[in-house]
Amino acid sequence: MRRVRYESRGGPLFTEEASVPEPGPGELLVRAEAIGVTLPVVRKVTEAAEPVPLGGEIAGEVTAVGEGVTRFGTGDRVTGLCFGHGYADFALLHEAMASPVPADADAVTAVTLVRSGLVALGALEAARPEPGEAALVTAAASGVGHLAVQLARTRGAGRVVGAVSGPAKADFVRGLGADHVVTYGDDTWGTPVDYALDAVGGDLLTRALAALAPEGRLVAYSSGGGTVQAYDLLVDAKSVIGFQMARIARGKPELYERWREELWRLFAAGEIRPVVHGEFALQDAAKAHGEIEARANLGKVVLIP
């Protein structure tokens, strides 16, 4: 099979031939039909001290199962997060991280909707939104962010603000349902909001916190880190909440499944619309990473083996 990897920080990415892996206990072997490219994986290539396997979101058909697997069998179509080599024709997926794909859904839709949607929905749930509240979503044009904008609307947000890297993304984000769009470099982000979902981190974490009204909630789910001053929380009784989807998938599988079902229900009802920025061949993984590094993507970037 083909597999994409790299040998030093920053790349380059290259395609090599490798043996098809054998599923271990609790694992599924999946023939990949679509692979989602995420910012955390792109950052690993550019920032990790040592090369790591290129994991990520995959969707495809189960071709073999390991010992102890009970929920899936060969021939089932699944999507989920792969922690090993995911940029490949075949990948291993832990059963706990896998979700079934409806018979009438294609792999690209599944890999665009489910994992990114679960992160967006989980971050939104962590914010404890109330109907009529104002929401801020950073990286609002990203694979997760463009779904978070739409999900905030389904939860009754009275006003949705999308924050993006540049004005070229404004029309796209408004088309998703955002009332206002701001850029990271704007002097002000307008009227304060009740909660913010931050996917960027770093210096932008401070700006997102400043955009909150008194008693506002900031949900941080970025791999980009960042520092918050305790005084900035105390002065207006604001709070910061960390969110990580892996903890839900492994520790609260019933909740994970309920959220997954809600995403497919909202999709079927036309209330959320996953958008694919571009589909790239597996051997063009470097080009796919380049789209995200340049912050050019409007929606999800997908690899097709």
MIGUKE-187024 format. One record per residue (C-alpha): x, y, z. Coordinates in nm, 3 decimals. Layout:
N
+---------+---------+---------+
|       x |       y |       z |
+---------+---------+---------+
|       X |       Y |       Z |
...
+---------+---------+---------+
END
This chain:
305
+---------+---------+---------+
|       x |       y |       z |
+---------+---------+---------+
|   0.000 |   0.000 |   0.000 |
|   0.097 |   0.365 |  -0.029 |
|   0.174 |   0.573 |   0.279 |
|   0.272 |   0.938 |   0.324 |
|   0.535 |   1.034 |   0.580 |
|   0.832 |   1.265 |   0.637 |
|   1.177 |   1.231 |   0.793 |
|   1.256 |   1.571 |   0.944 |
|   1.076 |   1.869 |   1.091 |
|   0.907 |   2.070 |   0.821 |
|   0.904 |   1.789 |   0.569 |
|   0.907 |   1.734 |   0.283 |
|   0.620 |   1.486 |   0.270 |
|   0.672 |   1.189 |   0.043 |
|   0.484 |   0.874 |  -0.060 |
|   0.634 |   0.530 |   0.001 |
|   0.530 |   0.167 |  -0.029 |
|   0.454 |  -0.006 |   0.301 |
|   0.300 |  -0.330 |   0.422 |
|  -0.071 |  -0.333 |   0.505 |
|  -0.090 |  -0.331 |   0.887 |
|  -0.253 |  -0.605 |   1.092 |
|  -0.527 |  -0.497 |   1.335 |
|  -0.442 |  -0.554 |   1.700 |
|  -0.684 |  -0.601 |   1.990 |
|  -0.972 |  -0.353 |   1.964 |
|  -0.863 |  -0.224 |   1.623 |
|  -1.023 |  -0.205 |   1.280 |
|  -0.832 |  -0.219 |   0.954 |
|  -0.996 |   0.035 |   0.723 |
|  -0.949 |   0.076 |   0.349 |
|  -0.947 |   0.453 |   0.332 |
|  -1.180 |   0.630 |   0.089 |
|  -1.131 |   0.981 |   0.229 |
|  -0.882 |   1.133 |   0.474 |
|  -0.940 |   1.463 |   0.651 |
|  -0.646 |   1.702 |   0.685 |
|  -0.638 |   1.888 |   1.016 |
|  -0.443 |   2.182 |   1.155 |
|  -0.300 |   1.976 |   1.446 |
|  -0.142 |   1.730 |   1.202 |
|  -0.004 |   2.012 |   0.988 |
|   0.146 |   2.165 |   1.303 |
|   0.309 |   1.835 |   1.397 |
|   0.496 |   1.832 |   1.068 |
|   0.618 |   2.188 |   1.111 |
|   0.674 |   2.192 |   1.488 |
|   0.735 |   1.842 |   1.632 |
|   1.097 |   1.779 |   1.728 |
|   1.090 |   1.429 |   1.581 |
|   0.885 |   1.289 |   1.290 |
|   0.552 |   1.139 |   1.394 |
|   0.297 |   0.927 |   1.204 |
|   0.053 |   1.139 |   1.007 |
|  -0.274 |   1.048 |   1.172 |
|  -0.608 |   1.207 |   1.113 |
|  -0.969 |   1.157 |   1.023 |
|  -1.044 |   0.869 |   0.791 |
|  -1.355 |   0.719 |   0.634 |
|  -1.380 |   0.392 |   0.447 |
|  -1.459 |   0.022 |   0.460 |
|  -1.357 |  -0.220 |   0.735 |
|  -1.153 |  -0.505 |   0.581 |
|  -1.043 |  -0.682 |   0.900 |
|  -1.098 |  -0.657 |   1.277 |
|  -0.877 |  -0.735 |   1.574 |
|  -0.947 |  -0.943 |   1.880 |
|  -1.224 |  -0.811 |   2.105 |
|  -1.396 |  -0.591 |   1.845 |
|  -1.773 |  -0.621 |   1.892 |
|  -1.937 |  -0.321 |   1.725 |
|  -1.807 |  -0.357 |   1.369 |
|  -1.731 |  -0.628 |   1.114 |
|  -1.577 |  -0.658 |   0.769 |
|  -1.772 |  -0.468 |   0.507 |
|  -1.896 |  -0.200 |   0.748 |
|  -1.834 |   0.163 |   0.651 |
|  -1.689 |   0.376 |   0.929 |
|  -1.528 |   0.708 |   1.002 |
|  -1.310 |   0.814 |   1.292 |
|  -0.978 |   0.945 |   1.417 |
|  -0.662 |   0.746 |   1.345 |
|  -0.366 |   0.804 |   1.578 |
|  -0.116 |   0.606 |   1.372 |
|  -0.042 |   0.628 |   1.001 |
|  -0.366 |   0.770 |   0.862 |
|  -0.233 |   0.913 |   0.536 |
|  -0.240 |   0.574 |   0.368 |
|  -0.446 |   0.337 |   0.156 |
|  -0.516 |   0.132 |   0.471 |
|  -0.518 |   0.255 |   0.829 |
|  -0.582 |   0.121 |   1.179 |
|  -0.871 |   0.271 |   1.374 |
|  -0.944 |   0.200 |   1.739 |
|  -1.300 |   0.077 |   1.780 |
|  -1.374 |   0.343 |   2.044 |
|  -1.287 |   0.615 |   1.792 |
|  -1.502 |   0.471 |   1.510 |
|  -1.855 |   0.567 |   1.408 |
|  -2.079 |   0.404 |   1.146 |
|  -2.144 |   0.586 |   0.819 |
|  -2.506 |   0.580 |   0.695 |
|  -2.566 |   0.378 |   0.379 |
|  -2.670 |   0.686 |   0.180 |
|  -2.366 |   0.899 |   0.278 |
|  -2.039 |   0.916 |   0.088 |
|  -1.697 |   0.899 |   0.252 |
|  -1.605 |   1.262 |   0.182 |
|  -1.922 |   1.386 |   0.354 |
|  -1.858 |   1.152 |   0.646 |
|  -1.498 |   1.265 |   0.700 |
|  -1.602 |   1.630 |   0.664 |
|  -1.902 |   1.612 |   0.894 |
|  -1.837 |   1.366 |   1.172 |
|  -1.502 |   1.430 |   1.338 |
|  -1.494 |   1.805 |   1.274 |
|  -1.861 |   1.824 |   1.364 |
|  -1.808 |   1.632 |   1.687 |
|  -1.533 |   1.874 |   1.791 |
|  -1.750 |   2.173 |   1.701 |
|  -2.055 |   2.032 |   1.879 |
|  -1.853 |   1.928 |   2.183 |
|  -1.693 |   2.271 |   2.215 |
|  -2.036 |   2.428 |   2.182 |
|  -2.178 |   2.201 |   2.453 |
|  -1.888 |   2.293 |   2.680 |
|  -1.987 |   2.659 |   2.645 |
|  -2.334 |   2.582 |   2.788 |
|  -2.514 |   2.809 |   2.539 |
|  -2.850 |   2.962 |   2.622 |
|  -3.102 |   3.067 |   2.351 |
|  -3.051 |   3.425 |   2.241 |
|  -2.688 |   3.448 |   2.354 |
|  -2.418 |   3.592 |   2.129 |
|  -2.144 |   3.359 |   2.006 |
|  -1.793 |   3.411 |   1.867 |
|  -1.620 |   3.144 |   1.658 |
|  -1.253 |   3.183 |   1.568 |
|  -1.111 |   3.009 |   1.260 |
|  -1.469 |   3.035 |   1.138 |
|  -1.386 |   2.920 |   0.785 |
|  -1.194 |   2.610 |   0.894 |
|  -1.304 |   2.247 |   0.886 |
|  -1.430 |   2.267 |   1.245 |
|  -1.512 |   2.638 |   1.256 |
|  -1.749 |   2.642 |   0.958 |
|  -1.958 |   2.375 |   1.130 |
|  -1.939 |   2.553 |   1.468 |
|  -2.091 |   2.867 |   1.313 |
|  -2.385 |   2.664 |   1.185 |
|  -2.426 |   2.463 |   1.504 |
|  -2.439 |   2.780 |   1.714 |
|  -2.736 |   2.883 |   1.502 |
|  -2.911 |   2.549 |   1.560 |
|  -2.870 |   2.606 |   1.935 |
|  -3.050 |   2.939 |   1.915 |
|  -2.767 |   3.191 |   1.915 |
|  -2.907 |   3.540 |   1.885 |
|  -2.592 |   3.671 |   1.718 |
|  -2.298 |   3.482 |   1.566 |
|  -1.962 |   3.648 |   1.502 |
|  -1.704 |   3.472 |   1.289 |
|  -1.337 |   3.563 |   1.327 |
|  -1.112 |   3.483 |   1.031 |
|  -0.757 |   3.546 |   0.913 |
|  -0.850 |   3.778 |   0.628 |
|  -1.138 |   3.960 |   0.457 |
|  -1.144 |   3.719 |   0.161 |
|  -1.321 |   3.468 |   0.386 |
|  -1.595 |   3.705 |   0.500 |
|  -1.858 |   3.620 |   0.237 |
|  -1.809 |   3.248 |   0.293 |
|  -1.862 |   3.279 |   0.668 |
|  -2.165 |   3.504 |   0.625 |
|  -2.308 |   3.243 |   0.391 |
|  -2.289 |   2.994 |   0.677 |
|  -2.513 |   3.213 |   0.890 |
|  -2.276 |   3.449 |   1.070 |
|  -2.421 |   3.794 |   1.141 |
|  -2.082 |   3.963 |   1.154 |
|  -1.732 |   3.872 |   1.040 |
|  -1.415 |   4.021 |   1.189 |
|  -1.050 |   3.961 |   1.107 |
|  -0.778 |   3.884 |   1.358 |
|  -0.611 |   4.216 |   1.285 |
|  -0.918 |   4.435 |   1.340 |
|  -0.884 |   4.693 |   1.619 |
|  -1.212 |   4.578 |   1.773 |
|  -1.431 |   4.273 |   1.741 |
|  -1.747 |   4.472 |   1.812 |
|  -2.009 |   4.421 |   2.081 |
|  -1.898 |   4.165 |   2.343 |
|  -2.031 |   3.810 |   2.319 |
|  -2.156 |   3.565 |   2.579 |
|  -1.934 |   3.275 |   2.473 |
|  -1.645 |   3.211 |   2.237 |
|  -1.516 |   2.893 |   2.074 |
|  -1.144 |   2.929 |   2.004 |
|  -0.964 |   2.698 |   1.764 |
|  -0.653 |   2.912 |   1.715 |
|  -0.489 |   2.967 |   2.053 |
|  -0.162 |   3.153 |   2.093 |
|  -0.196 |   3.532 |   2.109 |
|  -0.551 |   3.508 |   1.979 |
|  -0.661 |   3.349 |   2.306 |
|  -0.619 |   3.687 |   2.476 |
|  -0.827 |   3.860 |   2.209 |
|  -1.103 |   3.602 |   2.235 |
|  -1.113 |   3.647 |   2.611 |
|  -1.131 |   4.025 |   2.571 |
|  -1.426 |   3.982 |   2.334 |
|  -1.637 |   3.827 |   2.612 |
|  -1.901 |   4.015 |   2.806 |
|  -1.892 |   3.991 |   3.188 |
|  -1.951 |   3.629 |   3.299 |
|  -1.870 |   3.512 |   2.946 |
|  -1.726 |   3.167 |   2.872 |
|  -1.430 |   3.089 |   2.649 |
|  -1.390 |   2.731 |   2.526 |
|  -1.033 |   2.657 |   2.417 |
|  -0.993 |   2.352 |   2.195 |
|  -0.688 |   2.452 |   1.995 |
|  -0.353 |   2.275 |   1.977 |
|  -0.193 |   2.619 |   1.953 |
|  -0.161 |   2.680 |   2.327 |
|  -0.174 |   3.029 |   2.471 |
|  -0.165 |   3.204 |   2.809 |
|  -0.448 |   3.366 |   3.004 |
|  -0.393 |   3.609 |   3.291 |
|  -0.593 |   3.517 |   3.600 |
|  -0.677 |   3.883 |   3.663 |
|  -0.850 |   3.903 |   3.324 |
|  -1.084 |   3.630 |   3.446 |
|  -1.143 |   3.776 |   3.791 |
|  -1.225 |   4.130 |   3.690 |
|  -1.539 |   4.035 |   3.494 |
|  -1.601 |   3.684 |   3.631 |
|  -1.512 |   3.523 |   3.299 |
|  -1.420 |   3.158 |   3.263 |
|  -1.202 |   2.947 |   3.035 |
|  -1.296 |   2.586 |   2.962 |
|  -1.069 |   2.335 |   2.794 |
|  -1.220 |   2.080 |   2.558 |
|  -1.069 |   1.765 |   2.406 |
|  -1.276 |   1.525 |   2.196 |
|  -1.058 |   1.220 |   2.268 |
|  -1.163 |   1.230 |   2.635 |
|  -1.528 |   1.214 |   2.531 |
|  -1.474 |   0.932 |   2.282 |
|  -1.285 |   0.719 |   2.531 |
|  -1.456 |   0.812 |   2.857 |
|  -1.814 |   0.889 |   2.756 |
|  -1.897 |   0.669 |   2.454 |
|  -2.274 |   0.713 |   2.501 |
|  -2.241 |   1.090 |   2.474 |
|  -2.007 |   1.055 |   2.176 |
|  -2.267 |   0.840 |   1.999 |
|  -2.552 |   1.077 |   2.084 |
|  -2.361 |   1.372 |   1.938 |
|  -2.280 |   1.171 |   1.627 |
|  -2.648 |   1.088 |   1.577 |
|  -2.739 |   1.454 |   1.623 |
|  -2.493 |   1.558 |   1.352 |
|  -2.639 |   1.316 |   1.099 |
|  -2.991 |   1.426 |   1.195 |
|  -2.906 |   1.793 |   1.145 |
|  -2.738 |   1.711 |   0.815 |
|  -3.038 |   1.513 |   0.691 |
|  -3.268 |   1.799 |   0.791 |
|  -3.056 |   2.052 |   0.601 |
|  -2.971 |   2.247 |   0.916 |
|  -2.595 |   2.207 |   0.876 |
|  -2.396 |   2.192 |   0.555 |
|  -2.044 |   2.049 |   0.556 |
|  -1.829 |   2.225 |   0.297 |
|  -1.527 |   2.071 |   0.124 |
|  -1.261 |   2.324 |   0.028 |
|  -1.077 |   2.082 |  -0.195 |
|  -1.002 |   1.717 |  -0.264 |
|  -0.637 |   1.622 |  -0.319 |
|  -0.482 |   1.294 |  -0.428 |
|  -0.292 |   1.111 |  -0.155 |
|   0.040 |   1.181 |  -0.326 |
|  -0.045 |   1.552 |  -0.319 |
|  -0.060 |   1.567 |   0.062 |
|   0.199 |   1.846 |   0.062 |
|  -0.032 |   2.064 |  -0.147 |
|  -0.319 |   1.991 |   0.092 |
|  -0.103 |   2.093 |   0.388 |
|  -0.005 |   2.406 |   0.202 |
|  -0.368 |   2.517 |   0.178 |
|  -0.403 |   2.500 |   0.555 |
|  -0.061 |   2.654 |   0.626 |
|  -0.157 |   2.947 |   0.403 |
|  -0.495 |   2.974 |   0.582 |
|  -0.654 |   2.953 |   0.241 |
|  -0.913 |   2.684 |   0.310 |
|  -1.285 |   2.754 |   0.316 |
|  -1.415 |   2.440 |   0.481 |
|  -1.255 |   2.097 |   0.490 |
|  -0.941 |   1.980 |   0.307 |
|  -0.963 |   1.612 |   0.209 |
|  -0.720 |   1.356 |   0.068 |
|  -0.851 |   1.087 |  -0.168 |
|  -0.641 |   0.766 |  -0.185 |
+---------+---------+---------+
END
